[in-house]
Amino acid sequence: MRGYNFMRPLLLIIVALLTRSLVTNLCVLFGMTPESASSVGVLGMIAAALIMFRNMTKRRPK
């Protein structure tokens, strides 16, 4: 537990939730139904979380 970084999982969760709300609001703004906008928002959230997780777990050259 000594070298565990608490900020990485929190940052991942925050980015995923903010992405979902932003995409959902933009879709509703452009005229989609709330149900469809929510589905697109979840897809955007998953994509953002996967991209961010991949970037955080890359090996860094030393």
Contacts in CASP RR format, 6 or more apart in sequence:
PFRMAT RR
TARGET T0000
AUTHOR 0000-0000-0000
METHOD contacts of the structure
MODEL  1
MRGYNFMRPLLLIIVALLTRSLVTNLCVLFGMTPESASSVGVLGMIAAAL
IMFRNMTKRRPK
8 56 0 8 1.000
11 52 0 8 1.000
12 49 0 8 1.000
12 52 0 8 1.000
12 53 0 8 1.000
12 56 0 8 1.000
15 48 0 8 1.000
15 49 0 8 1.000
15 52 0 8 1.000
16 45 0 8 1.000
16 46 0 8 1.000
16 48 0 8 1.000
16 49 0 8 1.000
16 52 0 8 1.000
17 45 0 8 1.000
19 41 0 8 1.000
19 44 0 8 1.000
19 45 0 8 1.000
19 48 0 8 1.000
19 49 0 8 1.000
20 41 0 8 1.000
20 42 0 8 1.000
20 44 0 8 1.000
20 45 0 8 1.000
23 37 0 8 1.000
23 40 0 8 1.000
23 41 0 8 1.000
23 44 0 8 1.000
23 45 0 8 1.000
24 37 0 8 1.000
24 38 0 8 1.000
24 40 0 8 1.000
24 41 0 8 1.000
25 37 0 8 1.000
27 36 0 8 1.000
27 37 0 8 1.000
27 40 0 8 1.000
27 41 0 8 1.000
28 34 0 8 1.000
28 37 0 8 1.000
32 40 0 8 1.000
END
